[in-house]
């Protein structure tokens, strides 16, 4: 695994080791899963990964923001944002990792 960040290459390598597909097949599988998840999110669907969490897209309305340096008011356009809500199991696992 890369230092501090899990990459697509790391996931492909894990599939290669754990499942026994070739490296190319493993990379293709990881890309396919990511593409399916991305397509669903672009279409406004939620993506739930059991025992991990839920990715969803939320619409945010236009609002007035403020430049923290100058204090100047700046309009913020309406937009869609990606959110992630971890499952209770994932929260517990992450919290347990802090105690080791």
N, C-alpha and C positions, 0 to 999 in steps of 0.2 A: 504494500500500500504506500502511496505517496505520503510525504511528510505533512501531516495535519489535514489533508484533504483526500477524500475518496473520489477517484476519477472514473470515467468510463472505462479506461484501460484497466484499472484495478477490478472493476466489476467483471469485465470480460475475462480477465485472468482467473478470477474466482470461479466463474462458470466453467472455464477450461479445466481447472483443477477438480472441482466438485462433481461436475456432470460428465466430463469426459468427452465433450464435443471438441472439434479442432479449434485452434485459436481463431481462425476466420469465422467459423460457425458460431463460436461464442460471442465474438464481436458483433456479428449480424443479429444474434438474438437480443443482446443488450440494446442495440440501436433500434430494433423493432419494438421492444417494450417501451423505450423512451419516446419513440415516435407515436405509438398508440396513446400514451399518457398525454403527450403534448397536444395531439389532435383533439382528444376529448376536452381538454381544458380550453383550447381555442374555441370549441363549439359551445362553451358554457357549461359543460358537464363537470361534475365532481369526480375525483379519482380517489377511491378508498383502497388502501393497502392494509389488509387485516393485520392487526398487532403492530402496525407501524404508524399510520395516521391517514388523514384526509387532506388532499389538495383541492382547492376550489378557487373560482374566480369571483370576485366581488366588484360591483360597480360603485364607484365613488362619485358623488356630485361635485359640481364646480364649487369652489369656495375661494375666499380671499386668504392668502398666506402672507407672511411677513419675512423679509430678508433679515436674518439675525444680525448681520453686520451693520446695515444702514437703518433698519427699522421701517424701510419702505414697504408699503403694501403691494403685493403682486398677485394677479389673478392666477388661480390654478384651475386648469381645464378639467372637465369630467374625464374619467379614465376607468379602466378595468385593472384591478390588481390581483396578483396571485397570493393566496394565503395558504398556510399549512397549519393544521391542527393535529398535534401528536396524539396517539391513542394513550389510554391510561397505562397500558403495559409499557409503551415506549418511555413515557414520563418516569415510571418506576425504575426502568432499566437505566436511564440516564442518571437519575438521582442516586441509584445504588453505586454507579461508577464514581460519583463524587466522594463516596465514603471509603474507597479503597486506598 
